[in-house]
């Protein structure tokens, strides 16, 4: 089995199975990223991996951390607002 949300250039390593809690967290964060990036080329990865997110699916720890990092999401939202506010 492979990582359901692999980032090119990530450390990779061992795959960890998703639990109930990590599944819920990952789905929430993917939806947040999806809302930020409405361009088709950016959302396609969310559309591909979201249906794969279920208990028992596997993901690299580094990929999970990158997707669920709240600080990254907050900074991306801030940048998105700044770009949207530009004339």
C-alpha positions, 0 to 999 in steps of 0.5 A: 500500500502507498501513502494516500497523500504523498508530497513529492520531496517528503521524507517518506519513511514508514507508513502509519495507519489512520485511526478514527481521530487522524481520519477526521483531522485529515479530512477537515484539513484537506477541506480547508486546503481545498477551500483556499485553492480553488484552481483545478490544478491545486484541488485535484490532489485534494479530490483524489486523496479525500475519498481515500481517507478512511480508517486503516488507510496509510500515510507517511507521518511527514505527509500527514504533518504537512497537511494537518499543520495548523500554522501552515493553514493559518499562514496560507489563509492570511496570504490568500486574504491578502491576495484577494484584497489586492485591487 
